[in-house]
Amino acid sequence: MSQRVLSTPEAISSAQRLQQILSGSLTSDLRQLHQLGTTLSNPNDWDGPIASRFRGEWPNEARALQQAIANLETLQKQAQQILTNIIRAGGA
């Protein structure tokens, strides 16, 4: 039984662009957002009614950012595997 192997120019371009975006500053920007939020959640750095509300919401936001970072790292590995598979299949 043969398996169909297909990689259109659009697929190759999309995989390459995906890898470029994921290898860029996206993950780094999310890490920086996490660090900034952590600073703002410290009452010694920022306090008051709005700061207090932010501190109450920050644990959920921090977890969401950490999960997004983990998901992006996984996606980056998958994008690299896609490109490797395309190259092995003779598509690039």
Secondary structure, DSSP 4 states (H G I P E B T S, - for coil): --------HHHHHHHHHHHHHHHTTHHHHHHHHHHHHHHHT-TTT--SHHHHHHHHHHHHHHHHHHHHHHHHHHHHHHHHHHHHHHHHTT--
